[in-house]
């Protein structure tokens, strides 16, 4: 049952509950019917016993013999006397149904009731028993009627079960579809579609859930829109005074020969460059995070080894560190070249910033899963820091601080790009002694 959907479990449980209820009803009705039949027999048997004892001399011991029962009790019952000793053997294969000081009631295996009456001052026992079907004049008719009743009940159970099954199916099916619709709407929202709206014209209380969801979507969409406007405006507004600062620094450099002032102006230029680089990364991160376009529409097949080599020519041309590439020439990846470039660039920049002598870039496919790893022989990433390393502007220990050249957005940009490529990244220890950044993506 745990593998079935909620709709299937509710539906099957309700149908099963109805069926069990009907079976229990039949069982209870049969039990009550047996009790009623016994009460009728006991009443008729006691009435017949009074008449027989008053109208017959039962004081003489003799052979068992039949007695006459008054009409209409004689249609369904018969009576005879037996010696007291023989009365003990009259019902060897039956159970005592009820017992009183003067009468004992039995029930035979075939359901026939028998009553054994003790006669005062007599060596005999009066036995009154129901007639079995085969002893009744209309036994075949009675049997047919009982069989017909059972068949009618069985047919009614089937018809009622089918009617209830269909009656329950459609409202539960509609509820199931509406829940699935809400789930799909939620998935679209999770994928970045901030314009999605849940249908509120559905059953209660799901309509309240849909309405709450729509209020949440509108609120988040407004916040995202405000953030986008802010993130686009801030870089422009900051670059304008930075340009003026650079212009002023250039003029000061031309107007003075004081080396201290020139050194200070050079520092100002370096700060401006850092701020511009920071702004560029903020804009880049913002674009990736708020990109509403489906990434699969930008996908194309890329040969990994030539792609990585081309990026290294740009990133490591002035580095004196050993860079190794372990990528098969035939290895290809269907993805967005923009996102792949952002991920590879930030992985490589991070490795070059922290490596002491060596960096290794590898890619392979294992069990239909693509693995791209960038490793360095630096100080690595401490275990407690691995949970926060991909958070924007997160600051780690001294081995991976701002002094190494990082601005705090490279790895968050790499993570966002990896997610757009339908993959994920993680950090672990490298066999080189430093950190190992791994991108994984399921290919099938």
N, C-alpha and C positions, 0 to 999 in steps of 0.2 A: 504493500500500500504506500510505503514511503516514496517509491519511485513514480507514483501516479501524480498527476497534477491536482491542484486543490479542487478544481471543478469535478474531476473524475472521482475523487475521494468522497466529496459531498454527495454527488449523485448516487454512487454505489452504496454509500452508507444509508441514504434515505430509502432506496429501493429495498435494501436488505432489511432495514428496520420495519418497513411495511410488510414484507414477506414473513418475517419472524413473528410480527404481531398477529398476522392472520393464522399462522400455524399454532401459536399459543392460544388464540381464541378458539380454534377447533379443538385443541386439547382440553381446554377448560370446559367447553360446551359438552364434550364427550364425557368428561368426569362428572359434570353436573347431571347429565342425562343418566349415567349409571346410578348415581345416588337417587335420582327421581324414580327410576325403574325399581330400585330396591324398596323404596318407601311404598310404592304402589303394591309390590308383591307382598311386603310385610303386612300391609293393611288388609289385602284380600286374604292372605294366609291366616291371619288371626281371626277374621270374620268366619272363614270356612271352618277353622278348627273349633270355634265355639259351637257352630251348627252341628258338626260331626260328633263332637263329644256329647252334646245334649241329645242327639237323635240315635246314637248307636251305643251298644253295650260293648265296652272295650276292656271289661274286667277279666275276660278269659284269654289265657295264653294259647296261641294257635299259630298256624303257618301264616306267613305274610299274605295279605290279601288287599285288593283294591277296595276303596270306599267311594261312595257317590258324593260328588261335590255339587252344591246347588248352582243353578244357572244365574248369571253368565260367567261365574268364576271358573266353571269347569271347561270353558273354552280355552283357557290359557294355563290352567293348573290341573294337577291330578293328585290324589291322596291315597295312601295305603298305610296299614299298620304292620309293625314288625316287633318281635320280642325285644326287650330292652338290650339284651346282649348283642343282638344283630344290628341294633341301631348304631353301635359304635363303628361298624364296618360299612355303613351306608355311603360314606363319603371319604374313601381312602385317598383319592387323588384331587381333593379340593381343599380350599382354605376356609377357615372360620371367618365369616364376614362380620358377625356380631353375636354376642351371647348374653342371655339374661338367665335368671334362676329357673325359668320355666320353658324357655325355648332357645335353641341355637340355630343361627342362620349360617348357611354355607354358600359358597360360590364355586361352581364347577369350572373346569378348564375351558369349556365352551361358553362360559358366561351365564349358565343356567343357575338360578337361585333355588336353594333347598332349605326348608325349615323343619327342624325336628322338635316336636312338642312333647314334653313330659306330661303324661296323663296321671292325675292324682289317683291313688289307690288302684293302680293298674300295672300289670307286668309288661305292658306294651308301650310302644312309642309311636306317636302319630307323625307320619312323614308327609309333608306337602311340598311339591316341587313344581317348578314351571315346566311347561311343555317345550321341548326343543323344537326347532323349525321343522324337523322331519316328522314330528308328531302332530303338528298342526294341520288342520284340514286345508288351510290356505297357505301352507309353508312356502310354496314356490312364489306366491304373490308377495309374501312378506320379505323373502330373500331378495326378490327383484326390486322391491321398493327400497330396501336398505342399500342395495347396490346403486340404484338410481340416485338416492340421496347423496351417497359418496361421490358419484360422478358429477352431480350438479355442483356440489361444494368444490370439487377439484376444478371444474370449468370456471366457476365464479372466482376462485383464487387466481387463476391464470388471467381472466379478463380484467379483474380489478388491478392486478399487478401491472398489466400492460397499460391500462388507462392511467394509473398513477405514474408509471414510468414516463409516458409521453407528457403527462401534465407537469411533472417535475423537470423534464429535460429542457424544455424551451426557456423557462425563466432562468434556470441555472446556466444554460448555454449563453443566453444574453448577458448574464452577469459575468460569465467567464470572458466573453468577447470584450466587454467594457473594461474589465481589469487589464486584459492584454493591450487594449488601446492606450490605457494610461501608462502601462509599462513602456510601450514603444515611444510614446510622447516623451517620457522621462529619459529614455535612451538618446533620443534626438537632441534633447536639451543638454545631456551630458557630453555629447559629441561637439557641442559648440553652437548649435542652432538656437540663438536667443530669440528668434521670432516665432517659435513654435507655441501653440496654444492647445490645451486639452479641451475636448468637447464637454460642456457642462450640461448638455441635454441628455442626462443619463439617470439611472436609478439612484435613489437615496440609499445610503449616505455618500455614495461615490461622487455625486454631483458636488457635494461640499468639498471633497478631497480635490476634485478637478478645479473648483473655484479657488481654493487655497493655493494650488499649484500655479495657476495663472497669475495670481497676485504676486507670488514669489518670483516668477519669470519676469514680469514687468519691472519689478523692483531691481532685480539683478541686471536686467538689460539697461535700465537707466543708469545704474552705477557704472557699468562697463562703458557705456557711451561717454559718461562724464570723465572716466579715467582715460579713455582713448583721446578725447579732446585735450585733456590736461597733458598727457604724455607727448602729444604731438606739438603742443604749444610751447611747453617748457624748453625743449632743445633749441627751438628757433629763437626764443627770447633770450636764452643764455648765450648762444653763439654771437649774437649782435654785440653785447658788451665785451665778449672775449676778443672779437676782431678789433675792437677799439683799443683794448689793452695791448694786443700784439702790435698795433700801429704805434701806440705811444712808446712801447718798449723799443721798437726800431728807431724811432726818432731820438730817444734818449741815448741809444747806443752810438748814433752818429754825432751827437752833440758833446759827448764826453770822452776823455781819455783816461779817466779814473778807472783802474782795473777792478776795484771793489764794486763800483757801480755797474760796470760791465758784467761782472760775475753775478750780481744780483738780478740784472736784467735777463741773463741767460737762465737763471732759476725761474724767473717769471715765465719765460717762453716754455720751459719744460712743464711748468704747472698748467699752462694753457693747453699744451699738447695732451697732457693727462686728462684734463677736463673734456677736451674734444673726443678723446678715445672713450671715455666713460659715457659721454652723451651718445656716441655711435652705438655702443653696446646696449645701452638702455633702449634706444629706438629699435635695435635689432631684436632684443628680447621681447619688447612689446609687440612687434609685428608678428613674431612667431606665436606668442601666447594668444593673440586676438585674431589670428588668421581664420576667417570663417569658411574659406574655400576648402573643398574636400581635397586632401592631400593626394588621393589616388588619381585625380585628374592631371596632376603634374608629374606623375611617375614616368620614367623611361629606363630602359636597360643600360646599365653602366658597367664597364669593365673596371673592376676594383683596383687592380695593380697600377695601370696607367693613371688612373684618377689620383691615387695616393701619391704617386711619384710626382705628378704635376703640382700637387699642393705642397710637397716638401721643397720643391724648387723655390717656391715663394716664401715659405716659412723658415727654412733652415739654411738659406744661402750664406748667412754670415755666422753660422754656428760652427764651433770646432768640436762638436760632440759626435760620437759614432752612432749612426742611425741605420738599423737593419730592417729590411722588409721581408716578411715571410708570407707571401700571397701567391697562390697559383695563377698563372697567366690566363687560364680559362675561367676563373671565378668571376661571376657576374651578379649584379644585384639590380632588381627593378625597383626604383625609388625616385624621389625627387632629388636632383643634383644640388639644389639649393640647400636643402636640409642636410644632405650628406656632407656637403662642404662645410657647413657650420659645425657639424659634430666632429668631423675629422680635424678641422682647423683648431678647435678649442681643446680637443684631446692632445694634439701635437704641441700646441703652445704651452699647455699645462705641463706636459712631460719635459719639454725643453727648459722651462723655467726652473724645474726642480731636480732634473737629472744632474748627476755629477759628471758622468762620462758617456753613458750609453742610453739609447732609446730603441725599443723594438716595436714594430707595427706588424701585426699578423692578422690573418683572416682565414677561416675554414668553415666547412659545413659538417656538423655532427648530428645524426638523427634528425635530418630535415630541419635543422636549426642553424642559422648563420651566426657566427661568432666573430666579431671584430674587436681586437684587443690592442691597446697602446700601453706599454710598460716603460718604466724608468728605474734607474738605480739610485734614486734619491732617498729621502728619509721615510717615504711612505705616508700613509694616512692612519692615524691612531684609530682604534676601534670605536671609541666613543664619538669621534668626529664624523664617522661615515653616515650617520643619520642626518647630519645637517650640512654636509659638504655641497649639496646641490641647491641649497636655499640661497637666493640672491643676497649678495653682500655678507654672507656668513664669513666670520673670521675664525681661523683655526689657530693652532699653536705657532710658535715662532718659525718652525721649519716651512710653513706654508702661509706666510703673512703677506701683507702688501709690499714688503721689501723685495719680494721675489719678482715683482712686476705685475702681479695679478690685480684686477680691479673688482673681483668678487662676482662677476657675471658670466665668466666663460663657461663654467660647468653647468650653471642653470640654463644657459643657451643650448649647450650640448644635450641636456636632458629634454628640453622642450622639442628640439629638432628630432631626437630619437623617438619621442612619442608621436610626432607627426609622421614618422616613417613606420609606424605601427610596431615599434620595438621598445626596448627599455635598456637602461644602463645601470651598471653597478660598479662598486670599487672593492678591491681586495688586495692582498699582498702579492707582489710580483716575485718570480724566481730570481730576478735581478737584484732584489733587495729593497726596492722602492714600492711604488703603487702600480696597480694594474686596473685600468679602466676598461670595462667590457660592455660592448653593445651586443644584444641578442635579439633575434627576430625569427619567429616561426615562419618557415617557407611554405608549409602546406596546411 
